[in-house]
Amino acid sequence: MLRIFKIYRPNQVARYVKSYFRGRIFIMGVGGFEFDSGRLLPPKSGDLKALNVLTEVNKEIQILSGIVV
């Protein structure tokens, strides 16, 4: 299942990734991502914007989990 986010909101994306645990998402203006084990996986391309989004969403997931390192 592919979920498309028209607007990038890190908290909303993090809640979706955490709840569905495995799948794919697409964020308009950023690109597509896969997630597994409740975390976003690095994209195939080394796009700096995509890597920043990856880091930000995974931090939000940690905050939602209550595990802040």
C-alpha positions as CSV (number, residue, x, y, z in Angstrom):
1,M,0.0,0.0,0.0
2,L,1.3,3.4,-1.0
3,R,0.3,6.5,1.1
4,I,0.8,9.9,-0.5
5,F,1.3,12.9,1.7
6,K,0.5,16.2,-0.2
7,I,2.0,18.3,2.6
8,Y,5.1,17.4,4.6
9,R,4.3,17.3,8.3
10,P,7.0,15.2,10.2
11,N,4.7,14.3,13.1
12,Q,1.9,13.1,10.8
13,V,4.3,11.0,8.7
14,A,5.9,9.6,11.9
15,R,2.5,8.5,13.3
16,Y,1.7,6.8,10.0
17,V,5.0,5.0,9.8
18,K,4.9,3.9,13.4
19,S,1.3,2.6,13.2
20,Y,1.7,0.6,9.9
21,F,5.2,-0.7,10.6
22,R,6.0,-1.7,7.0
23,G,5.2,-0.2,3.6
24,R,5.8,2.8,1.3
25,I,5.0,6.5,1.3
26,F,5.4,9.3,-1.1
27,I,5.8,13.0,0.0
28,M,5.1,15.6,-2.6
29,G,8.2,17.7,-3.3
30,V,10.5,15.2,-1.6
31,G,10.1,11.8,-3.1
32,G,9.3,8.2,-2.2
33,F,10.4,6.2,0.9
34,E,10.1,2.7,2.2
35,F,9.7,1.9,5.8
36,D,10.2,-1.3,7.8
37,S,10.2,-2.0,11.5
38,G,8.5,1.3,12.1
39,R,11.4,3.4,10.7
40,L,12.1,5.1,7.4
41,L,14.8,3.4,5.3
42,P,17.4,5.5,3.4
43,P,16.2,6.3,-0.2
44,K,18.1,4.9,-3.2
45,S,19.1,8.4,-4.3
46,G,21.5,10.4,-2.1
47,D,19.3,13.5,-2.3
48,L,20.2,15.8,0.6
49,K,16.6,17.0,1.1
50,A,15.3,13.3,1.2
51,L,18.0,12.5,3.8
52,N,17.1,15.4,5.9
53,V,13.4,14.3,5.8
54,L,14.5,10.8,6.8
55,T,16.4,12.0,9.8
56,E,13.6,14.3,10.9
57,V,10.9,11.7,10.7
58,N,12.9,9.0,12.4
59,K,13.6,11.5,15.3
60,E,9.8,12.1,15.5
61,I,9.3,8.3,15.7
62,Q,11.7,8.1,18.6
63,I,9.9,10.9,20.4
64,L,6.6,9.1,19.9
65,S,8.1,5.9,21.2
66,G,9.3,7.7,24.3
67,I,12.9,6.6,23.6
68,V,15.0,9.8,23.2
69,V,18.7,9.2,22.9
